[in-house]
């Protein structure tokens, strides 16, 4: 077990509240016995919708789905034991989950805005490809649910 795995496991076993976003989402799964793999679905970039499968009381304001920005190739393909899948979509089936009662984990980036997501994609143009970036930028309209997901995170820590 390496140091990072031990830190995650210690936090989990000691019932410390923790939120993992993107790479943190993947590290939680890996450290707690789930599986993380390079997806065959291609880059997850741009704005994507995720459907809520299991609504918890702290997920207030209530939504049946949310839209956030993404930037990833790897994703969680098997949840850790004692996890509850909260949200997903066709591209990323395990978009948000709870590990036990104290780890909230999400693949999408509630901290990203459209300008930052675009700049990040352009900085990775050789890796992502212009066609994928162009398609992702076309999703940059309407709203993203940053305030709602931020409220969920605060509520999760305060429950």
C-alpha positions as CSV (number, residue, x, y, z in Angstrom):
1,X,0.0,0.0,0.0
2,X,1.5,3.3,-0.9
3,X,1.2,6.5,1.1
4,X,-1.7,8.0,-0.9
5,X,-3.8,4.8,-0.5
6,X,-3.1,4.8,3.2
7,X,-4.2,8.4,3.6
8,X,-7.5,7.8,1.8
9,X,-8.1,4.6,3.8
10,X,-7.3,6.2,7.1
11,X,-9.7,9.1,6.4
12,X,-12.4,6.6,5.3
13,X,-12.0,4.3,8.3
14,X,-11.9,7.2,10.7
15,X,-15.2,8.5,9.2
16,X,-13.7,11.8,8.2
17,X,-15.8,13.7,5.7
18,X,-14.0,14.0,2.3
19,X,-15.0,15.2,-1.2
20,X,-13.1,13.9,-4.2
21,X,-13.4,15.7,-7.6
22,X,-12.2,14.2,-10.9
23,X,-8.8,12.7,-10.0
24,X,-9.8,12.7,-6.3
25,X,-13.0,10.8,-7.4
26,X,-10.8,8.2,-9.1
27,X,-8.3,8.0,-6.2
28,X,-11.1,7.3,-3.7
29,X,-12.3,4.4,-5.9
30,X,-8.8,3.0,-6.3
31,X,-7.8,3.3,-2.7
32,X,-11.1,1.7,-1.4
33,X,-11.0,-1.3,-3.8
34,X,-12.9,0.0,-6.8
35,X,-11.6,0.1,-10.3
36,X,-10.3,3.0,-12.5
37,X,-9.6,2.6,-16.2
38,X,-8.9,4.6,-19.3
39,X,-12.3,4.8,-20.9
40,X,-13.0,3.5,-24.4
41,X,-15.7,6.2,-24.7
42,X,-13.0,8.9,-25.4
43,X,-12.3,12.2,-23.7
44,X,-15.0,13.5,-21.3
45,X,-14.8,17.2,-22.1
46,X,-17.3,20.0,-22.3
47,X,-20.7,20.2,-20.6
48,X,-22.4,16.9,-19.9
49,X,-25.7,16.0,-18.1
50,X,-25.9,13.4,-15.4
51,X,-29.1,11.8,-14.1
52,X,-29.6,11.5,-10.4
53,X,-30.3,7.9,-9.4
54,X,-30.4,8.2,-5.6
55,X,-31.4,11.5,-3.9
56,X,-30.0,12.1,-0.4
57,X,-31.5,14.7,2.0
58,X,-28.4,16.9,1.8
59,X,-28.8,17.1,-2.1
60,X,-30.7,20.3,-1.7
61,X,-31.7,22.1,-3.8
62,X,-33.2,19.0,-5.3
63,X,-32.5,18.2,-9.0
64,X,-33.4,15.2,-11.1
65,X,-30.3,15.8,-13.2
66,X,-27.4,18.2,-13.3
67,X,-25.0,19.6,-15.9
68,X,-21.3,20.3,-15.2
69,X,-18.1,20.6,-17.1
70,X,-15.7,17.6,-17.5
71,X,-12.1,17.0,-18.4
72,X,-11.0,13.4,-18.1
73,X,-10.0,10.2,-19.9
74,X,-9.9,7.8,-17.0
75,X,-13.0,7.0,-15.0
76,X,-14.3,4.8,-12.2
77,X,-15.5,1.6,-13.8
78,X,-16.3,-0.3,-10.5
79,X,-17.3,1.3,-7.3
80,X,-15.7,0.4,-4.0
81,X,-17.7,-1.9,-1.7
82,X,-20.3,-0.1,0.5
83,X,-20.8,2.6,-2.2
84,X,-24.0,4.1,-3.4
85,X,-24.2,5.3,-7.0
86,X,-25.9,8.8,-6.9
87,X,-25.6,9.9,-10.6
88,X,-24.4,8.9,-14.0
89,X,-24.7,9.1,-17.7
90,X,-23.9,7.1,-20.9
91,X,-20.4,8.5,-21.1
92,X,-19.5,8.2,-17.4
93,X,-21.9,5.7,-15.7
94,X,-20.3,6.3,-12.2
95,X,-20.4,10.1,-12.3
96,X,-21.2,10.6,-8.6
97,X,-21.2,8.2,-5.6
98,X,-21.0,8.0,-1.9
99,X,-18.4,5.7,-0.4
100,X,-19.8,4.8,3.0
101,X,-21.4,7.8,4.6
102,X,-18.3,10.1,4.7
103,X,-16.8,10.2,1.2
104,X,-18.6,12.1,-1.6
105,X,-17.1,11.6,-5.0
106,X,-17.8,13.1,-8.4
107,X,-16.1,13.0,-11.8
108,X,-17.3,16.4,-13.0
109,X,-15.8,19.7,-12.0
110,X,-18.2,22.0,-10.1
111,X,-15.3,24.5,-9.8
112,X,-14.9,25.0,-13.6
113,X,-16.5,27.7,-15.6
114,X,-16.7,27.8,-19.4
115,X,-13.6,30.0,-19.8
116,X,-11.4,27.8,-17.7
117,X,-12.6,24.6,-19.3
118,X,-11.9,26.0,-22.8
119,X,-8.4,27.2,-21.8
120,X,-7.7,23.8,-20.3
121,X,-8.8,21.9,-23.4
122,X,-6.8,24.2,-25.7
123,X,-3.7,23.7,-23.5
124,X,-4.2,19.9,-24.2
125,X,-5.0,20.3,-27.9
126,X,-2.4,17.7,-29.0
127,X,-3.8,15.1,-26.6
128,X,-7.5,15.8,-27.0
129,X,-7.7,16.7,-30.7
130,X,-9.2,19.7,-32.4
131,X,-12.4,17.9,-33.5
132,X,-13.3,16.8,-29.9
133,X,-12.5,20.3,-28.6
134,X,-14.7,21.9,-31.2
135,X,-17.6,19.6,-30.3
136,X,-17.1,20.2,-26.6
137,X,-17.0,24.0,-27.0
138,X,-20.4,23.7,-28.8
139,X,-21.8,22.5,-25.4
140,X,-20.8,25.8,-23.8
141,X,-24.3,27.3,-23.6
142,X,-27.0,27.7,-21.1
143,X,-26.2,27.1,-17.5
144,X,-24.2,24.7,-15.4
145,X,-25.3,23.6,-12.0
146,X,-22.2,24.9,-10.1
147,X,-24.2,26.7,-7.3
148,X,-26.4,23.7,-6.7
149,X,-23.6,21.2,-6.5
150,X,-21.6,23.6,-4.3
151,X,-24.7,23.7,-1.9
152,X,-24.7,19.9,-2.0
153,X,-21.0,19.8,-0.9
154,X,-21.6,22.3,1.9
155,X,-24.7,20.3,3.0
156,X,-22.8,17.1,2.9
157,X,-20.2,18.4,5.3
158,X,-22.8,19.8,7.6
159,X,-25.0,16.7,7.8
